[in-house]
């Protein structure tokens, strides 16, 4: 049985639901990272095979991140890596974080594969186990990150099979998701 209190709540909820399409149409579409984003890339590289992964400069673990390429050759990226059992290689075991400010990027074509993104300028703030926690800021060139990223400059999902032409060995996995944004 519907009493006056329940009827009032149903009428109020109905009015809100009817008004939502009108109110939402009054606001512009939001872009998660602003309206200048052209591409977004998420990636995951993992290696858990001690024989294959414990070769310099790697270790058992992985490297994961997100990259955004914006208009005007700008962009940014957030990357995190974590290695285990690698102290015998001269690198510390643990996690490191990279915050990248891209101030120059382009794409390049390849004769046997898709075009890829190329970083031409920017800075990286590193923190974590290898910097003893204190952030250190360097240029992309100083740490060898200027140049071809290997990330396909085309929308899609790319695995080890599509990147390298064969399945990743057991204990390893490579995944890249590229989204081209429209405005």
PyMOL commands that set and color helices and strands:
alter all, ss='L'
color gray80, all
select helices_A, chain A and resi 4-24+50-53+71-73+87-89+129-131+141-143+160-164
alter helices_A, ss='H'
color red, helices_A
select strands_A, chain A and resi 37-47+60-70+75-84+94-110+113-128+136-139+147-152+156-159+172-180
alter strands_A, ss='S'
color yellow, strands_A
deselect
rebuild
show_as cartoon
